[in-house]
Amino acid sequence: MANFNSFEEIIAWQKSRELNSEIYFITNRGDFVQDYGLKNQIRRASISIFF
C-alpha cells in the first residue's frame, strides 16, 4: 500500500485537477461565454471532482 505525505501526491487528484483546468478553458469561449448559468453550473460540478 502506498503512503502519501499529501493528497496532492495522489494521481487521481492530479488528473482531476488537469480535467478541471480543461473545463475552465473550454467554458471560457464559444457559446458558454453568453450562457452564464450553464457555464457556472459546469464549473461548480468540475470543482466538486477534486474537493
PDBQT receptor file of N, H, CA, C and O in Angstrom, charges set to zero:
ATOM      1  N   MET A   1       0.846  -1.182   0.000  1.00  0.00    +0.000 N 
ATOM      2  CA  MET A   1       0.000   0.000   0.000  1.00  0.00    +0.000 C 
ATOM      3  C   MET A   1       0.892   1.247   0.000  1.00  0.00    +0.000 C 
ATOM      4  O   MET A   1       1.887   1.309   0.722  1.00  0.00    +0.000 OA
ATOM      5  N   ALA A   2       0.533   2.207  -0.794  1.00  0.00    +0.000 N 
ATOM      6  H   ALA A   2      -0.276   2.157  -1.380  1.00  0.00    +0.000 HD
ATOM      7  CA  ALA A   2       1.322   3.431  -0.926  1.00  0.00    +0.000 C 
ATOM      8  C   ALA A   2       1.063   4.372   0.244  1.00  0.00    +0.000 C 
ATOM      9  O   ALA A   2      -0.047   4.452   0.770  1.00  0.00    +0.000 OA
ATOM     10  N   ASN A   3       2.098   5.067   0.626  1.00  0.00    +0.000 N 
ATOM     11  H   ASN A   3       2.999   5.002   0.198  1.00  0.00    +0.000 HD
ATOM     12  CA  ASN A   3       1.981   6.093   1.664  1.00  0.00    +0.000 C 
ATOM     13  C   ASN A   3       2.105   7.461   1.019  1.00  0.00    +0.000 C 
ATOM     14  O   ASN A   3       2.968   7.693   0.172  1.00  0.00    +0.000 OA
ATOM     15  N   PHE A   4       1.237   8.352   1.432  1.00  0.00    +0.000 N 
ATOM     16  H   PHE A   4       0.537   8.164   2.121  1.00  0.00    +0.000 HD
ATOM     17  CA  PHE A   4       1.229   9.699   0.891  1.00  0.00    +0.000 C 
ATOM     18  C   PHE A   4       1.482  10.696   2.010  1.00  0.00    +0.000 C 
ATOM     19  O   PHE A   4       0.943  10.567   3.109  1.00  0.00    +0.000 OA
ATOM     20  N   ASN A   5       2.291  11.671   1.722  1.00  0.00    +0.000 N 
ATOM     21  H   ASN A   5       2.729  11.775   0.829  1.00  0.00    +0.000 HD
ATOM     22  CA  ASN A   5       2.504  12.757   2.677  1.00  0.00    +0.000 C 
ATOM     23  C   ASN A   5       1.479  13.861   2.481  1.00  0.00    +0.000 C 
ATOM     24  O   ASN A   5       1.226  14.656   3.387  1.00  0.00    +0.000 OA
ATOM     25  N   SER A   6       0.892  13.903   1.294  1.00  0.00    +0.000 N 
ATOM     26  H   SER A   6       1.097  13.257   0.558  1.00  0.00    +0.000 HD
ATOM     27  CA  SER A   6      -0.065  14.948   0.953  1.00  0.00    +0.000 C 
ATOM     28  C   SER A   6      -1.050  14.405  -0.081  1.00  0.00    +0.000 C 
ATOM     29  O   SER A   6      -0.693  13.553  -0.894  1.00  0.00    +0.000 OA
ATOM     30  N   PHE A   7      -2.268  14.889  -0.049  1.00  0.00    +0.000 N 
ATOM     31  H   PHE A   7      -2.558  15.581   0.612  1.00  0.00    +0.000 HD
ATOM     32  CA  PHE A   7      -3.255  14.442  -1.027  1.00  0.00    +0.000 C 
ATOM     33  C   PHE A   7      -2.864  14.826  -2.447  1.00  0.00    +0.000 C 
ATOM     34  O   PHE A   7      -3.336  14.215  -3.406  1.00  0.00    +0.000 OA
ATOM     35  N   GLU A   8      -2.001  15.835  -2.592  1.00  0.00    +0.000 N 
ATOM     36  H   GLU A   8      -1.617  16.331  -1.813  1.00  0.00    +0.000 HD
ATOM     37  CA  GLU A   8      -1.575  16.269  -3.921  1.00  0.00    +0.000 C 
ATOM     38  C   GLU A   8      -0.690  15.233  -4.621  1.00  0.00    +0.000 C 
ATOM     39  O   GLU A   8      -0.450  15.340  -5.824  1.00  0.00    +0.000 OA
ATOM     40  N   GLU A   9      -0.210  14.247  -3.888  1.00  0.00    +0.000 N 
ATOM     41  H   GLU A   9      -0.405  14.161  -2.911  1.00  0.00    +0.000 HD
ATOM     42  CA  GLU A   9       0.600  13.179  -4.471  1.00  0.00    +0.000 C 
ATOM     43  C   GLU A   9      -0.260  12.093  -5.126  1.00  0.00    +0.000 C 
ATOM     44  O   GLU A   9       0.265  11.257  -5.861  1.00  0.00    +0.000 OA
ATOM     45  N   ILE A  10      -1.537  12.096  -4.875  1.00  0.00    +0.000 N 
ATOM     46  H   ILE A  10      -1.963  12.775  -4.278  1.00  0.00    +0.000 HD
ATOM     47  CA  ILE A  10      -2.442  11.078  -5.422  1.00  0.00    +0.000 C 
ATOM     48  C   ILE A  10      -2.679  11.375  -6.897  1.00  0.00    +0.000 C 
ATOM     49  O   ILE A  10      -3.067  12.485  -7.265  1.00  0.00    +0.000 OA
ATOM     50  N   ILE A  11      -2.445  10.378  -7.731  1.00  0.00    +0.000 N 
ATOM     51  H   ILE A  11      -2.130   9.477  -7.432  1.00  0.00    +0.000 HD
ATOM     52  CA  ILE A  11      -2.550  10.564  -9.186  1.00  0.00    +0.000 C 
ATOM     53  C   ILE A  11      -3.967  10.936  -9.594  1.00  0.00    +0.000 C 
ATOM     54  O   ILE A  11      -4.150  11.768 -10.482  1.00  0.00    +0.000 OA
ATOM     55  N   ALA A  12      -4.963  10.345  -8.971  1.00  0.00    +0.000 N 
ATOM     56  H   ALA A  12      -4.814   9.669  -8.249  1.00  0.00    +0.000 HD
ATOM     57  CA  ALA A  12      -6.359  10.664  -9.304  1.00  0.00    +0.000 C 
ATOM     58  C   ALA A  12      -6.650  12.139  -9.033  1.00  0.00    +0.000 C 
ATOM     59  O   ALA A  12      -7.370  12.776  -9.802  1.00  0.00    +0.000 OA
ATOM     60  N   TRP A  13      -6.107  12.681  -7.965  1.00  0.00    +0.000 N 
ATOM     61  H   TRP A  13      -5.523  12.163  -7.340  1.00  0.00    +0.000 HD
ATOM     62  CA  TRP A  13      -6.310  14.098  -7.666  1.00  0.00    +0.000 C 
ATOM     63  C   TRP A  13      -5.632  14.964  -8.724  1.00  0.00    +0.000 C 
ATOM     64  O   TRP A  13      -6.190  15.974  -9.155  1.00  0.00    +0.000 OA
ATOM     65  N   GLN A  14      -4.419  14.567  -9.145  1.00  0.00    +0.000 N 
ATOM     66  H   GLN A  14      -3.965  13.748  -8.796  1.00  0.00    +0.000 HD
ATOM     67  CA  GLN A  14      -3.689  15.313 -10.172  1.00  0.00    +0.000 C 
ATOM     68  C   GLN A  14      -4.456  15.320 -11.487  1.00  0.00    +0.000 C 
ATOM     69  O   GLN A  14      -4.531  16.348 -12.159  1.00  0.00    +0.000 OA
ATOM     70  N   LYS A  15      -5.027  14.170 -11.856  1.00  0.00    +0.000 N 
ATOM     71  H   LYS A  15      -4.965  13.335 -11.310  1.00  0.00    +0.000 HD
ATOM     72  CA  LYS A  15      -5.797  14.078 -13.102  1.00  0.00    +0.000 C 
ATOM     73  C   LYS A  15      -7.070  14.910 -13.014  1.00  0.00    +0.000 C 
ATOM     74  O   LYS A  15      -7.458  15.545 -13.994  1.00  0.00    +0.000 OA
ATOM     75  N   SER A  16      -7.718  14.917 -11.868  1.00  0.00    +0.000 N 
ATOM     76  H   SER A  16      -7.402  14.401 -11.072  1.00  0.00    +0.000 HD
ATOM     77  CA  SER A  16      -8.934  15.714 -11.723  1.00  0.00    +0.000 C 
ATOM     78  C   SER A  16      -8.617  17.198 -11.809  1.00  0.00    +0.000 C 
ATOM     79  O   SER A  16      -9.425  17.981 -12.310  1.00  0.00    +0.000 OA
ATOM     80  N   ARG A  17      -7.453  17.584 -11.326  1.00  0.00    +0.000 N 
ATOM     81  H   ARG A  17      -6.797  16.949 -10.919  1.00  0.00    +0.000 HD
ATOM     82  CA  ARG A  17      -7.015  18.982 -11.429  1.00  0.00    +0.000 C 
ATOM     83  C   ARG A  17      -6.796  19.381 -12.890  1.00  0.00    +0.000 C 
ATOM     84  O   ARG A  17      -7.166  20.480 -13.302  1.00  0.00    +0.000 OA
ATOM     85  N   GLU A  18      -6.186  18.470 -13.673  1.00  0.00    +0.000 N 
ATOM     86  H   GLU A  18      -5.886  17.577 -13.338  1.00  0.00    +0.000 HD
ATOM     87  CA  GLU A  18      -5.996  18.714 -15.108  1.00  0.00    +0.000 C 
ATOM     88  C   GLU A  18      -7.343  18.828 -15.820  1.00  0.00    +0.000 C 
ATOM     89  O   GLU A  18      -7.538  19.702 -16.665  1.00  0.00    +0.000 OA
ATOM     90  N   LEU A  19      -8.269  17.932 -15.468  1.00  0.00    +0.000 N 
ATOM     91  H   LEU A  19      -8.111  17.222 -14.781  1.00  0.00    +0.000 HD
ATOM     92  CA  LEU A  19      -9.604  17.974 -16.077  1.00  0.00    +0.000 C 
ATOM     93  C   LEU A  19     -10.301  19.279 -15.750  1.00  0.00    +0.000 C 
ATOM     94  O   LEU A  19     -10.937  19.880 -16.616  1.00  0.00    +0.000 OA
ATOM     95  N   ASN A  20     -10.188  19.717 -14.522  1.00  0.00    +0.000 N 
ATOM     96  H   ASN A  20      -9.671  19.228 -13.819  1.00  0.00    +0.000 HD
ATOM     97  CA  ASN A  20     -10.802  20.979 -14.121  1.00  0.00    +0.000 C 
ATOM     98  C   ASN A  20     -10.233  22.149 -14.910  1.00  0.00    +0.000 C 
ATOM     99  O   ASN A  20     -10.978  23.045 -15.307  1.00  0.00    +0.000 OA
ATOM    100  N   SER A  21      -8.944  22.155 -15.140  1.00  0.00    +0.000 N 
ATOM    101  H   SER A  21      -8.338  21.427 -14.818  1.00  0.00    +0.000 HD
ATOM    102  CA  SER A  21      -8.317  23.226 -15.927  1.00  0.00    +0.000 C 
ATOM    103  C   SER A  21      -8.839  23.228 -17.357  1.00  0.00    +0.000 C 
ATOM    104  O   SER A  21      -9.093  24.289 -17.926  1.00  0.00    +0.000 OA
ATOM    105  N   GLU A  22      -8.998  22.052 -17.933  1.00  0.00    +0.000 N 
ATOM    106  H   GLU A  22      -8.791  21.190 -17.470  1.00  0.00    +0.000 HD
ATOM    107  CA  GLU A  22      -9.535  21.943 -19.292  1.00  0.00    +0.000 C 
ATOM    108  C   GLU A  22     -10.976  22.450 -19.358  1.00  0.00    +0.000 C 
ATOM    109  O   GLU A  22     -11.355  23.138 -20.307  1.00  0.00    +0.000 OA
ATOM    110  N   ILE A  23     -11.768  22.110 -18.356  1.00  0.00    +0.000 N 
ATOM    111  H   ILE A  23     -11.460  21.552 -17.586  1.00  0.00    +0.000 HD
ATOM    112  CA  ILE A  23     -13.166  22.554 -18.327  1.00  0.00    +0.000 C 
ATOM    113  C   ILE A  23     -13.240  24.076 -18.235  1.00  0.00    +0.000 C 
ATOM    114  O   ILE A  23     -14.060  24.696 -18.912  1.00  0.00    +0.000 OA
ATOM    115  N   TYR A  24     -12.401  24.675 -17.414  1.00  0.00    +0.000 N 
ATOM    116  H   TYR A  24     -11.734  24.170 -16.865  1.00  0.00    +0.000 HD
ATOM    117  CA  TYR A  24     -12.376  26.139 -17.321  1.00  0.00    +0.000 C 
ATOM    118  C   TYR A  24     -11.961  26.764 -18.652  1.00  0.00    +0.000 C 
ATOM    119  O   TYR A  24     -12.511  27.788 -19.058  1.00  0.00    +0.000 OA
ATOM    120  N   PHE A  25     -10.991  26.151 -19.329  1.00  0.00    +0.000 N 
ATOM    121  H   PHE A  25     -10.543  25.320 -18.999  1.00  0.00    +0.000 HD
ATOM    122  CA  PHE A  25     -10.546  26.657 -20.624  1.00  0.00    +0.000 C 
ATOM    123  C   PHE A  25     -11.678  26.580 -21.648  1.00  0.00    +0.000 C 
ATOM    124  O   PHE A  25     -11.924  27.544 -22.374  1.00  0.00    +0.000 OA
ATOM    125  N   ILE A  26     -12.359  25.452 -21.708  1.00  0.00    +0.000 N 
ATOM    126  H   ILE A  26     -12.159  24.669 -21.118  1.00  0.00    +0.000 HD
ATOM    127  CA  ILE A  26     -13.439  25.250 -22.685  1.00  0.00    +0.000 C 
ATOM    128  C   ILE A  26     -14.616  26.174 -22.410  1.00  0.00    +0.000 C 
ATOM    129  O   ILE A  26     -15.204  26.720 -23.344  1.00  0.00    +0.000 OA
ATOM    130  N   THR A  27     -14.966  26.358 -21.139  1.00  0.00    +0.000 N 
ATOM    131  H   THR A  27     -14.487  25.915 -20.380  1.00  0.00    +0.000 HD
ATOM    132  CA  THR A  27     -16.123  27.197 -20.810  1.00  0.00    +0.000 C 
ATOM    133  C   THR A  27     -15.812  28.688 -20.868  1.00  0.00    +0.000 C 
ATOM    134  O   THR A  27     -16.697  29.512 -20.635  1.00  0.00    +0.000 OA
ATOM    135  N   ASN A  28     -14.588  29.038 -21.169  1.00  0.00    +0.000 N 
ATOM    136  H   ASN A  28     -13.870  28.369 -21.358  1.00  0.00    +0.000 HD
ATOM    137  CA  ASN A  28     -14.220  30.442 -21.299  1.00  0.00    +0.000 C 
ATOM    138  C   ASN A  28     -14.406  30.964 -22.714  1.00  0.00    +0.000 C 
ATOM    139  O   ASN A  28     -14.122  32.132 -22.979  1.00  0.00    +0.000 OA
ATOM    140  N   ARG A  29     -14.873  30.132 -23.620  1.00  0.00    +0.000 N 
ATOM    141  H   ARG A  29     -15.104  29.183 -23.405  1.00  0.00    +0.000 HD
ATOM    142  CA  ARG A  29     -15.030  30.558 -25.016  1.00  0.00    +0.000 C 
ATOM    143  C   ARG A  29     -16.279  29.921 -25.614  1.00  0.00    +0.000 C 
ATOM    144  O   ARG A  29     -16.927  29.082 -24.989  1.00  0.00    +0.000 OA
ATOM    145  N   GLY A  30     -16.597  30.328 -26.811  1.00  0.00    +0.000 N 
ATOM    146  H   GLY A  30     -16.070  31.010 -27.319  1.00  0.00    +0.000 HD
ATOM    147  CA  GLY A  30     -17.737  29.763 -27.524  1.00  0.00    +0.000 C 
ATOM    148  C   GLY A  30     -19.071  30.167 -26.927  1.00  0.00    +0.000 C 
ATOM    149  O   GLY A  30     -19.234  31.274 -26.414  1.00  0.00    +0.000 OA
ATOM    150  N   ASP A  31     -20.019  29.251 -27.005  1.00  0.00    +0.000 N 
ATOM    151  H   ASP A  31     -19.887  28.351 -27.422  1.00  0.00    +0.000 HD
ATOM    152  CA  ASP A  31     -21.375  29.514 -26.526  1.00  0.00    +0.000 C 
ATOM    153  C   ASP A  31     -21.451  29.705 -25.014  1.00  0.00    +0.000 C 
ATOM    154  O   ASP A  31     -22.392  30.322 -24.515  1.00  0.00    +0.000 OA
ATOM    155  N   PHE A  32     -20.482  29.188 -24.289  1.00  0.00    +0.000 N 
ATOM    156  H   PHE A  32     -19.717  28.686 -24.693  1.00  0.00    +0.000 HD
ATOM    157  CA  PHE A  32     -20.501  29.304 -22.839  1.00  0.00    +0.000 C 
ATOM    158  C   PHE A  32     -20.327  30.745 -22.368  1.00  0.00    +0.000 C 
ATOM    159  O   PHE A  32     -20.755  31.092 -21.267  1.00  0.00    +0.000 OA
ATOM    160  N   VAL A  33     -19.707  31.578 -23.185  1.00  0.00    +0.000 N 
ATOM    161  H   VAL A  33     -19.360  31.296 -24.079  1.00  0.00    +0.000 HD
ATOM    162  CA  VAL A  33     -19.457  32.960 -22.785  1.00  0.00    +0.000 C 
ATOM    163  C   VAL A  33     -20.773  33.689 -22.518  1.00  0.00    +0.000 C 
ATOM    164  O   VAL A  33     -20.851  34.513 -21.607  1.00  0.00    +0.000 OA
ATOM    165  N   GLN A  34     -21.794  33.395 -23.297  1.00  0.00    +0.000 N 
ATOM    166  H   GLN A  34     -21.730  32.726 -24.038  1.00  0.00    +0.000 HD
ATOM    167  CA  GLN A  34     -23.069  34.092 -23.144  1.00  0.00    +0.000 C 
ATOM    168  C   GLN A  34     -24.046  33.372 -22.219  1.00  0.00    +0.000 C 
ATOM    169  O   GLN A  34     -24.983  33.989 -21.712  1.00  0.00    +0.000 OA
ATOM    170  N   ASP A  35     -23.842  32.087 -21.996  1.00  0.00    +0.000 N 
ATOM    171  H   ASP A  35     -23.081  31.585 -22.408  1.00  0.00    +0.000 HD
ATOM    172  CA  ASP A  35     -24.750  31.327 -21.125  1.00  0.00    +0.000 C 
ATOM    173  C   ASP A  35     -24.117  31.182 -19.739  1.00  0.00    +0.000 C 
ATOM    174  O   ASP A  35     -23.517  30.156 -19.416  1.00  0.00    +0.000 OA
ATOM    175  N   TYR A  36     -24.265  32.225 -18.936  1.00  0.00    +0.000 N 
ATOM    176  H   TYR A  36     -24.752  33.058 -19.198  1.00  0.00    +0.000 HD
ATOM    177  CA  TYR A  36     -23.595  32.275 -17.635  1.00  0.00    +0.000 C 
ATOM    178  C   TYR A  36     -24.067  31.165 -16.697  1.00  0.00    +0.000 C 
ATOM    179  O   TYR A  36     -23.259  30.591 -15.967  1.00  0.00    +0.000 OA
ATOM    180  N   GLY A  37     -25.343  30.863 -16.707  1.00  0.00    +0.000 N 
ATOM    181  H   GLY A  37     -25.999  31.330 -17.300  1.00  0.00    +0.000 HD
ATOM    182  CA  GLY A  37     -25.877  29.842 -15.813  1.00  0.00    +0.000 C 
ATOM    183  C   GLY A  37     -25.282  28.476 -16.094  1.00  0.00    +0.000 C 
ATOM    184  O   GLY A  37     -24.861  27.777 -15.173  1.00  0.00    +0.000 OA
ATOM    185  N   LEU A  38     -25.245  28.092 -17.365  1.00  0.00    +0.000 N 
ATOM    186  H   LEU A  38     -25.588  28.660 -18.114  1.00  0.00    +0.000 HD
ATOM    187  CA  LEU A  38     -24.684  26.798 -17.736  1.00  0.00    +0.000 C 
ATOM    188  C   LEU A  38     -23.195  26.751 -17.447  1.00  0.00    +0.000 C 
ATOM    189  O   LEU A  38     -22.689  25.750 -16.939  1.00  0.00    +0.000 OA
ATOM    190  N   LYS A  39     -22.488  27.832 -17.770  1.00  0.00    +0.000 N 
ATOM    191  H   LYS A  39     -22.899  28.645 -18.182  1.00  0.00    +0.000 HD
ATOM    192  CA  LYS A  39     -21.043  27.891 -17.527  1.00  0.00    +0.000 C 
ATOM    193  C   LYS A  39     -20.745  27.711 -16.043  1.00  0.00    +0.000 C 
ATOM    194  O   LYS A  39     -19.873  26.923 -15.677  1.00  0.00    +0.000 OA
ATOM    195  N   ASN A  40     -21.456  28.428 -15.197  1.00  0.00    +0.000 N 
ATOM    196  H   ASN A  40     -22.165  29.068 -15.495  1.00  0.00    +0.000 HD
ATOM    197  CA  ASN A  40     -21.220  28.338 -13.757  1.00  0.00    +0.000 C 
ATOM    198  C   ASN A  40     -21.585  26.965 -13.202  1.00  0.00    +0.000 C 
ATOM    199  O   ASN A  40     -20.904  26.452 -12.314  1.00  0.00    +0.000 OA
ATOM    200  N   GLN A  41     -22.649  26.375 -13.718  1.00  0.00    +0.000 N 
ATOM    201  H   GLN A  41     -23.202  26.792 -14.439  1.00  0.00    +0.000 HD
ATOM    202  CA  GLN A  41     -23.059  25.050 -13.251  1.00  0.00    +0.000 C 
ATOM    203  C   GLN A  41     -22.005  23.998 -13.606  1.00  0.00    +0.000 C 
ATOM    204  O   GLN A  41     -21.673  23.150 -12.777  1.00  0.00    +0.000 OA
ATOM    205  N   ILE A  42     -21.491  24.047 -14.809  1.00  0.00    +0.000 N 
ATOM    206  H   ILE A  42     -21.761  24.735 -15.482  1.00  0.00    +0.000 HD
ATOM    207  CA  ILE A  42     -20.462  23.094 -15.235  1.00  0.00    +0.000 C 
ATOM    208  C   ILE A  42     -19.191  23.300 -14.428  1.00  0.00    +0.000 C 
ATOM    209  O   ILE A  42     -18.552  22.330 -14.020  1.00  0.00    +0.000 OA
ATOM    210  N   ARG A  43     -18.824  24.534 -14.196  1.00  0.00    +0.000 N 
ATOM    211  H   ARG A  43     -19.343  25.322 -14.527  1.00  0.00    +0.000 HD
ATOM    212  CA  ARG A  43     -17.613  24.807 -13.411  1.00  0.00    +0.000 C 
ATOM    213  C   ARG A  43     -17.761  24.330 -11.970  1.00  0.00    +0.000 C 
ATOM    214  O   ARG A  43     -16.831  23.743 -11.416  1.00  0.00    +0.000 OA
ATOM    215  N   ARG A  44     -18.908  24.573 -11.362  1.00  0.00    +0.000 N 
ATOM    216  H   ARG A  44     -19.663  25.050 -11.812  1.00  0.00    +0.000 HD
ATOM    217  CA  ARG A  44     -19.122  24.111  -9.983  1.00  0.00    +0.000 C 
ATOM    218  C   ARG A  44     -19.064  22.594  -9.902  1.00  0.00    +0.000 C 
ATOM    219  O   ARG A  44     -18.511  22.039  -8.953  1.00  0.00    +0.000 OA
ATOM    220  N   ALA A  45     -19.636  21.924 -10.899  1.00  0.00    +0.000 N 
ATOM    221  H   ALA A  45     -20.086  22.376 -11.670  1.00  0.00    +0.000 HD
ATOM    222  CA  ALA A  45     -19.590  20.451 -10.920  1.00  0.00    +0.000 C 
ATOM    223  C   ALA A  45     -18.161  19.957 -11.069  1.00  0.00    +0.000 C 
ATOM    224  O   ALA A  45     -17.777  18.965 -10.447  1.00  0.00    +0.000 OA
ATOM    225  N   SER A  46     -17.368  20.644 -11.892  1.00  0.00    +0.000 N 
ATOM    226  H   SER A  46     -17.680  21.449 -12.396  1.00  0.00    +0.000 HD
ATOM    227  CA  SER A  46     -15.987  20.200 -12.089  1.00  0.00    +0.000 C 
ATOM    228  C   SER A  46     -15.141  20.421 -10.832  1.00  0.00    +0.000 C 
ATOM    229  O   SER A  46     -14.218  19.653 -10.562  1.00  0.00    +0.000 OA
ATOM    230  N   ILE A  47     -15.447  21.446 -10.082  1.00  0.00    +0.000 N 
ATOM    231  H   ILE A  47     -16.197  22.070 -10.301  1.00  0.00    +0.000 HD
ATOM    232  CA  ILE A  47     -14.716  21.696  -8.840  1.00  0.00    +0.000 C 
ATOM    233  C   ILE A  47     -14.997  20.603  -7.813  1.00  0.00    +0.000 C 
ATOM    234  O   ILE A  47     -14.113  20.219  -7.048  1.00  0.00    +0.000 OA
ATOM    235  N   SER A  48     -16.234  20.104  -7.801  1.00  0.00    +0.000 N 
ATOM    236  H   SER A  48     -16.953  20.416  -8.423  1.00  0.00    +0.000 HD
ATOM    237  CA  SER A  48     -16.581  19.064  -6.830  1.00  0.00    +0.000 C 
ATOM    238  C   SER A  48     -15.837  17.757  -7.081  1.00  0.00    +0.000 C 
ATOM    239  O   SER A  48     -15.804  16.890  -6.208  1.00  0.00    +0.000 OA
ATOM    240  N   ILE A  49     -15.244  17.605  -8.256  1.00  0.00    +0.000 N 
ATOM    241  H   ILE A  49     -15.271  18.310  -8.965  1.00  0.00    +0.000 HD
ATOM    242  CA  ILE A  49     -14.482  16.388  -8.559  1.00  0.00    +0.000 C 
ATOM    243  C   ILE A  49     -13.285  16.260  -7.632  1.00  0.00    +0.000 C 
ATOM    244  O   ILE A  49     -13.017  15.174  -7.118  1.00  0.00    +0.000 OA
ATOM    245  N   PHE A  50     -12.567  17.339  -7.411  1.00  0.00    +0.000 N 
ATOM    246  H   PHE A  50     -12.784  18.222  -7.829  1.00  0.00    +0.000 HD
ATOM    247  CA  PHE A  50     -11.326  17.201  -6.665  1.00  0.00    +0.000 C 
ATOM    248  C   PHE A  50     -11.360  17.794  -5.263  1.00  0.00    +0.000 C 
ATOM    249  O   PHE A  50     -10.324  17.848  -4.601  1.00  0.00    +0.000 OA
ATOM    250  N   PHE A  51     -12.515  18.237  -4.796  1.00  0.00    +0.000 N 
ATOM    251  H   PHE A  51     -13.356  18.192  -5.333  1.00  0.00    +0.000 HD
ATOM    252  CA  PHE A  51     -12.597  18.705  -3.414  1.00  0.00    +0.000 C 
ATOM    253  C   PHE A  51     -13.366  17.733  -2.576  1.00  0.00    +0.000 C 
ATOM    254  O   PHE A  51     -13.543  17.955  -1.378  1.00  0.00    +0.000 OA
TER     255      PHE A  51
